Amino acid sequence: MMQDLVTDKWEDFLKKYYWDEIIELSNSYPERRSLFVQFSEMDIYDPTIADMLLDDPDVTIESATRALREMDIPTGVTLDEANLRIIKLPRKIKIRDIRSEDIGKLMGIEGLVTKATEVRPRIVEAAFECPFCHHIFSVLQSGRQFKEPVECEQESGGCGRKAQRFIIRVDKSKFVNAQKIRLQESPEELRGGELPQVLDVNLEADISGEVSPGDRVIVTGILRSYQRTTQFGKTPFFDIFLDGNSLELKEEEFEEIEITEEDEREIMALRDQPDVYEKLIRSIAPSIYGYEEIKEAMILQLFAGVPKELPDETRVRGDIHVLLVGDPGVAKSQLLISLVKLAPRGLYTGGKSSTSAGLTAAAVRDEFGEGRWTLEAGALVLADKGIAAVDEIDKMKKEDRDALHEAMEQQTVSIAKAGIMARLNSRCALLAAANPKYGRFDKYTAIAEQINMPPTLLSRFDLIFTMMDRPNEEVDTKTAEHIIGTHYAGELLARLENIGKMEEAEKEHFREAMQTMEPAVSGELLRKYVAWSKRKVFPVMAEEAKNKFLEFYIGLRRQGYEDEDAPVPVTARQLEALIRLGEARARARLSDKITAEDAERVINVVTYCLKRVFVDPETGKLDADWVTVGTTKTKRDRARSIREIIKELEKEYGEEVPTEEVLDLAEEEGMEREKAEEMIEVMKKDGILYSPGSGVIKFVR
């Protein structure tokens, strides 16, 4: 009786509030099967029913669905398999805050999809055929176990006899599409040191297959529980999962960051300060001394350039990729962690990730999928629309190294395995750190060779910084003073927090020391400033900025015009990086125009990197091949000379040529003997030459 009353209420509510939507649904039925109802509207119509929806959702949603399916619609369509879905609950619950009293309640959960199974049919009404009388009857399927009959159903005309096995009739059974996803708490919502918690969600019918790993969603559903079992039997502990009723995809940039009117006033006040850009740079890891150029690059990475969709459907990324290569103990990891803490959306991981998905993504068959293939997102997919900080990227798996080309440039990760064809988004900026494999960085050896990363991958980084630990009394003194001052301030702060006392003489020292530790802009304000900028600011190049970029690029390329044998100084990739950096600098000022000053500033950053990474150590000239190919033009010319000398000597000696003869002729051509020996060793290592005997070399054929 009570349920009929609730159904009548729902029918009246739907006619008053959702009649147009129901007509629209009937016109597109059965392609569309769901009517989405906002909780707030039912709360206005009847608060009692709204409360019932939260506290007793099974009965209330069943009544609502019945009201929708039985509604008399002018179009003549019967919505007999339509679903009513509730969206926009007043309160979203964190996964870590779920308690036993929430079981059976309707709740909204917000999180990051880390895993998703294939969409497969789930039987909801199984038809069985009696082996004796061939009567066909149905058994409703609910819960986690498949239910089979023990006797033929007499009520529907069967014989009532028992049988060990009834024949399941798939053609007469009813199925629903089903998918299982795993939701994880968003990394940016966690306090320091907290591990993200997860919740599994079952999705059925038309909301299955709508999301991919890496998507940020709000799922409304009913919390269910099931008893844990071990090899010894049932335990007193229960696991929980969410029976999904509706699914909302979060599309807006940094939607989870709420910016109030007061916040906007603070953002505008910061923007209007003449030294705003310097303040932003000083807010990056103030406890780490120096590295101003790297910190500036990290600020530009936070703001990013503007992603572009061109008329021919080509996508040009706006995210800026930065690589830090350097000696141990130069604060690479600390810089990575500090940026992730400041980013509105950031994720920190190691190159040798512990999950099967690694840095990109993977299709796996595990316990979660219950025999089905599961798509699992890696770090770059989970950091979509944010920053992925990857420490020790030189230790990444081979599969990641192969997939990273696409993830960095196209900003997608493609999966083709076991019949799964998927493309996941990885629209994030990559800040990576790598250690040289020989312990310390050697500027005379190609970066690709030192950090176990192919040149094709290195060339996708917009900025590459080398961080070398070289003894220098002036720098060492300032660094040591900064470290000591930071520790001293930390000691005084620890005393103040734990004891509450501080000597008068110490207070002045404390104030001075804290000035070096405190960021110029607080982390909270900086996060909101970045989020506001990325939502609202889309700068365009002024004519002066265009000219600056053009002059700089052509000026560098001109070094290769004079001689056809000259190296390629820079490529078009460096020009694209310049433009992205210019856009980011304008965004940092909340300006809709990229000025000549923006262009000059980012040209300085790029020049700083080029001088330390792109310069041939032998000639002192810019050579893009040092990074993009892994060798310089000088070395390529040297290898060609050695090759020609060996070919000439083969006419006299046959295939096996004396090494000393090769070195003598190389010296005659003006090549240093030591360099020639070094090149022969490189060619042996590359599989071009080998030594079949002592003192002779031969081509590998």
Residue pairs with C-beta under 8 A, 6 or more apart in sequence:
3 59
3 62
3 63
6 49
6 52
6 59
6 60
6 63
7 63
7 64
7 66
7 67
8 67
9 46
9 49
10 49
10 63
10 64
10 66
10 67
10 68
11 67
11 70
11 71
13 41
13 42
13 45
13 46
13 49
14 22
14 35
14 37
14 64
14 67
14 68
14 71
15 71
16 45
17 37
17 41
17 45
18 35
18 37
21 35
21 36
22 35
22 68
22 71
22 73
22 79
23 73
23 74
23 75
25 32
25 33
25 34
25 35
25 79
25 82
26 73
26 75
26 77
26 79
27 75
27 77
29 77
29 79
29 82
30 81
32 206
33 81
33 82
33 83
33 205
33 206
34 82
34 83
34 84
34 85
34 205
34 206
34 207
34 246
35 68
35 82
35 83
35 84
35 85
36 85
36 86
36 87
36 246
37 64
37 84
37 85
37 86
37 87
38 87
38 88
39 50
39 53
39 86
39 87
39 88
39 89
39 90
40 88
40 90
42 49
42 50
42 53
43 50
43 90
49 60
52 59
52 60
53 60
53 61
53 86
53 106
54 89
54 105
54 106
55 105
56 104
57 104
57 105
57 106
57 222
57 245
58 104
58 222
61 84
61 86
61 106
61 245
64 84
65 82
65 83
65 84
68 79
68 82
68 84
69 78
69 79
69 80
69 81
69 82
71 79
73 79
83 205
83 206
85 207
85 220
85 245
85 246
86 106
86 220
86 245
86 246
87 220
87 246
87 248
88 108
88 248
89 106
89 107
89 108
89 220
91 108
92 107
92 108
92 109
92 110
92 218
93 102
93 107
93 108
93 109
94 185
94 189
95 109
95 111
95 183
95 184
95 185
95 197
95 198
95 199
96 185
96 197
98 107
98 199
98 223
98 240
102 223
103 223
103 224
103 225
103 240
104 222
104 223
104 224
105 222
105 223
106 220
106 221
106 222
106 245
107 220
107 221
107 222
107 223
107 242
108 218
108 219
108 220
109 183
109 199
109 201
109 218
109 219
109 220
109 221
109 242
110 186
110 216
110 217
110 218
110 219
110 250
110 256
111 183
111 184
111 185
111 186
111 199
111 216
111 217
111 219
112 183
112 184
112 185
112 186
112 187
112 214
112 215
112 216
112 382
113 181
113 182
113 183
113 184
113 211
113 212
113 213
113 214
113 215
113 216
113 217
113 377
114 182
114 183
114 184
114 198
114 213
114 376
114 377
114 382
115 181
115 182
115 213
115 368
115 374
115 375
115 376
115 377
116 179
116 180
116 181
116 182
116 211
116 212
116 213
116 374
116 375
117 179
117 180
117 181
117 368
117 369
117 370
117 372
117 373
117 374
117 375
118 179
118 369
118 372
118 373
118 374
118 420
119 177
119 178
119 179
119 208
119 209
120 177
120 178
120 179
120 372
121 175
121 176
121 177
121 178
122 141
122 175
122 176
122 177
122 178
122 204
123 141
123 146
123 173
123 174
123 175
124 140
124 141
124 142
124 174
124 175
124 176
125 138
125 139
125 140
125 141
125 173
125 174
126 138
126 139
126 141
126 146
126 147
126 148
126 168
126 173
127 136
127 137
127 138
127 168
127 169
127 170
127 171
127 172
127 173
128 136
128 137
128 138
128 139
128 148
128 149
128 166
128 167
128 168
128 169
129 135
129 136
129 166
129 167
129 168
129 169
130 136
130 137
130 152
130 158
130 159
130 161
130 163
130 166
131 163
131 165
131 166
131 167
132 152
132 159
132 161
132 163
133 152
133 158
133 159
133 161
135 152
135 153
135 156
135 157
135 158
135 159
136 169
136 172
137 149
137 152
137 153
137 156
137 158
138 172
138 173
139 147
139 148
139 149
140 147
141 147
144 226
148 166
149 166
150 162
150 163
151 160
151 161
151 162
151 163
152 158
152 159
152 160
152 161
152 162
152 163
152 166
153 160
154 160
176 204
176 205
177 204
177 205
177 206
177 208
177 209
178 202
178 203
178 204
178 208
179 202
179 203
179 204
179 208
179 209
180 200
180 201
180 202
180 203
180 368
180 369
180 370
180 372
181 200
181 201
181 203
181 211
182 198
182 199
182 200
182 201
182 368
183 198
183 199
183 200
183 201
183 217
183 219
183 242
184 196
184 197
184 198
185 196
185 197
185 198
186 196
186 216
186 256
186 345
187 196
187 345
187 346
187 347
187 382
188 256
188 343
188 344
188 345
188 346
188 386
189 256
190 196
199 240
199 241
199 242
200 241
200 242
200 368
201 219
201 221
201 241
201 242
201 244
202 241
202 242
202 243
202 244
203 210
203 244
203 247
204 244
207 244
207 246
207 247
210 247
210 249
211 217
211 247
211 249
212 375
212 422
212 424
212 425
213 361
213 375
213 376
213 377
213 381
213 382
213 424
214 361
214 377
214 381
214 382
214 384
214 424
214 425
214 426
215 249
215 250
215 384
216 249
216 250
216 255
216 256
217 247
217 248
217 249
217 250
218 247
218 248
218 250
219 242
219 244
219 246
219 247
219 248
220 244
220 245
220 246
220 247
220 248
221 242
221 243
221 244
221 245
221 246
222 242
222 243
222 245
223 240
223 241
223 242
223 243
224 240
224 241
224 242
224 243
225 238
225 239
225 240
225 241
226 238
226 239
226 241
227 234
227 235
227 237
227 238
228 234
228 235
228 237
228 238
228 239
229 235
250 256
252 535
253 385
253 531
253 534
253 535
254 344
254 345
254 385
254 530
254 531
254 534
254 535
256 345
257 344
257 527
257 528
257 531
259 267
259 528
259 531
259 532
263 525
263 528
263 532
264 532
266 525
266 528
267 525
267 528
267 529
267 532
267 590
270 276
270 279
270 521
270 525
270 529
271 589
271 590
273 279
276 588
276 589
277 299
277 585
277 588
277 589
277 601
278 520
279 520
279 521
280 299
280 520
280 521
280 526
280 529
280 588
281 292
281 295
281 296
281 299
282 295
282 519
282 520
282 521
283 299
283 342
283 519
283 520
283 521
283 522
283 523
283 526
284 295
284 298
284 299
284 335
284 338
284 339
284 342
284 519
285 291
285 295
285 331
285 334
285 335
285 338
285 339
286 516
286 517
286 518
286 519
286 520
287 334
287 486
287 516
287 517
288 331
288 334
288 335
288 338
289 478
289 479
289 482
289 483
290 475
290 478
290 479
291 331
291 335
291 467
293 465
293 605
293 608
294 324
294 335
294 465
294 467
295 335
296 605
297 320
297 322
297 463
297 465
297 605
298 322
298 335
298 339
298 431
299 588
300 320
300 581
300 584
300 585
300 588
300 602
300 605
301 319
301 320
301 322
301 339
301 387
301 429
301 431
301 584
302 339
302 342
302 343
302 387
302 530
302 584
303 530
303 533
303 534
303 584
303 585
303 587
303 588
304 318
304 319
304 320
304 429
304 534
304 580
304 583
304 584
304 587
305 317
305 318
305 319
305 320
305 579
305 580
305 581
305 582
305 583
305 584
306 318
306 538
306 539
306 583
307 315
307 316
307 317
307 318
307 319
307 427
308 315
308 316
308 318
309 315
310 316
315 410
315 411
316 576
317 409
317 411
317 427
317 580
318 580
318 583
319 411
319 427
319 428
319 429
319 430
319 580
320 429
320 462
320 463
320 577
320 580
320 581
320 584
321 408
321 429
321 430
321 431
321 432
321 460
321 461
321 462
321 463
322 429
322 430
322 431
322 432
322 461
322 462
322 463
322 464
322 465
323 393
323 432
323 433
323 434
323 458
323 461
323 463
323 464
323 465
324 332
324 335
324 336
324 431
324 432
324 433
324 434
324 465
324 467
325 433
325 434
325 435
325 436
325 441
325 447
325 450
325 451
325 464
325 465
325 466
325 467
326 332
326 433
326 435
326 436
326 441
326 465
326 466
326 467
326 468
326 469
327 435
327 436
327 439
327 440
327 441
327 467
327 468
327 469
328 435
328 439
328 440
328 469
329 469
330 467
330 468
330 469
331 467
332 391
332 433
332 435
332 467
333 391
333 433
335 433
336 348
336 389
336 390
336 391
336 431
336 433
337 348
337 389
339 346
339 387
339 389
339 431
340 346
340 347
340 348
340 387
340 389
341 523
342 523
342 526
342 527
342 530
343 386
343 387
343 527
343 530
344 386
344 527
344 528
344 530
344 531
344 534
345 383
345 385
345 386
345 387
346 383
346 386
346 387
346 388
346 389
347 379
347 382
347 383
347 386
347 387
347 388
347 389
348 389
348 391
349 359
349 379
349 388
349 389
349 390
349 391
350 390
350 391
350 392
350 395
351 359
351 390
351 391
351 392
351 393
351 394
351 395
351 396
351 400
351 432
351 434
352 392
352 395
352 396
352 397
353 359
353 378
353 379
353 396
353 397
353 400
355 376
355 378
356 362
356 364
356 366
356 376
357 364
357 376
357 377
357 378
357 381
358 378
358 379
358 396
358 397
358 399
358 400
359 378
359 379
359 380
359 388
359 390
359 396
359 397
359 400
359 403
359 404
359 407
360 378
360 380
360 381
360 399
360 400
360 403
360 404
360 407
360 413
360 426
361 375
361 376
361 377
361 378
361 381
361 403
361 413
361 415
361 424
362 375
362 376
362 378
362 399
362 415
363 373
363 374
363 375
363 376
363 415
363 417
363 418
363 420
363 422
364 373
364 374
364 376
365 371
365 372
365 373
365 374
365 418
366 374
368 374
373 417
373 418
373 419
373 420
375 415
375 420
375 422
375 424
377 424
378 400
378 413
379 388
379 390
380 388
380 404
380 407
380 413
380 426
380 428
380 430
381 413
381 424
381 425
381 426
382 388
383 426
383 428
384 425
384 426
384 427
384 428
385 427
385 428
386 428
386 429
387 428
387 429
387 430
387 431
388 428
388 429
388 430
388 431
389 431
389 432
389 433
390 396
390 430
390 431
390 432
390 433
391 432
391 433
392 433
392 434
392 435
393 432
393 433
393 434
393 451
393 453
394 434
394 435
394 437
394 451
394 452
394 453
395 452
396 404
401 453
401 454
401 457
403 413
403 414
404 457
405 456
405 457
405 460
406 412
406 413
406 414
407 413
407 426
408 430
408 457
408 460
408 461
409 460
411 425
411 426
411 427
411 428
412 423
412 424
412 425
412 426
413 423
413 424
413 425
413 426
414 422
414 423
415 421
415 422
415 423
415 424
430 461
432 461
434 451
434 453
435 451
436 442
436 450
436 451
437 450
437 451
437 452
438 445
438 450
440 468
440 469
441 450
441 466
441 467
441 468
442 450
443 466
443 468
443 612
443 617
444 617
446 455
446 626
446 627
446 630
446 631
446 632
447 453
447 458
447 464
447 466
447 613
447 626
447 627
448 454
448 455
448 458
448 627
448 630
449 630
454 630
455 627
455 628
455 629
455 630
456 628
458 464
458 627
458 628
459 571
459 573
459 627
459 628
460 573
462 577
462 580
462 581
463 577
463 581
463 605
463 606
463 609
464 609
464 613
464 627
465 609
465 612
465 613
466 612
466 613
482 516
485 512
485 513
485 516
486 513
486 516
486 517
488 509
488 513
489 510
489 513
489 514
489 516
489 517
490 517
492 502
492 506
492 509
492 510
492 513
493 510
493 514
495 501
495 502
496 502
496 510
502 510
519 526
521 529
532 590
533 587
533 588
533 590
534 587
536 590
537 586
537 587
537 590
537 591
537 592
538 592
539 583
539 586
539 587
539 591
539 592
539 593
539 594
540 592
540 593
540 594
541 549
541 579
541 582
541 593
541 594
542 593
542 594
542 595
542 596
544 595
544 596
544 599
545 582
545 594
545 595
545 596
545 598
545 599
547 596
548 596
548 599
548 600
548 603
549 575
549 578
549 579
549 582
549 599
549 603
552 578
552 599
552 603
553 570
553 574
553 575
553 578
556 569
556 570
556 574
556 610
556 622
557 569
557 570
559 566
559 569
559 621
559 622
560 566
560 567
560 568
560 569
565 633
565 637
566 621
566 633
567 616
567 619
567 621
567 622
567 623
567 624
567 625
567 632
567 633
567 634
568 623
568 624
568 625
568 633
569 614
569 621
569 622
569 623
569 624
570 610
570 614
570 622
570 624
571 624
571 628
573 628
574 606
574 610
574 624
577 606
578 599
578 602
578 603
578 606
581 602
581 605
581 606
582 594
582 598
582 599
582 602
583 594
584 602
585 594
585 598
585 601
585 602
586 592
586 593
586 594
586 595
586 598
589 598
591 598
610 622
613 626
613 627
614 622
614 623
614 624
614 626
614 627
615 621
615 622
615 623
615 626
616 622
616 623
616 626
616 632
616 633
616 634
618 632
618 634
619 632
619 634
623 632
623 633
623 634
625 631
625 632
625 633
625 636
626 632
635 679
635 682
638 671
638 675
638 676
638 679
639 679
639 682
639 683
639 688
641 666
641 669
641 671
642 662
642 666
642 676
642 679
642 680
642 683
643 688
645 662
645 665
645 666
645 669
646 657
646 662
646 689
646 697
646 699
648 665
649 657
649 658
649 661
649 662
649 665
650 657
653 661
655 698
655 699
655 701
656 692
656 693
656 696
656 697
656 698
657 696
657 697
657 698
658 695
658 696
659 680
659 691
659 695
659 696
659 697
660 695
662 676
662 680
662 697
663 673
663 676
663 677
663 680
666 673
666 676
667 673
667 676
680 689
680 697
683 689
684 690
684 691
684 697
687 700
688 699
688 700
689 697
689 698
689 699
689 700
690 697
690 698
690 700
691 697
691 698
692 698
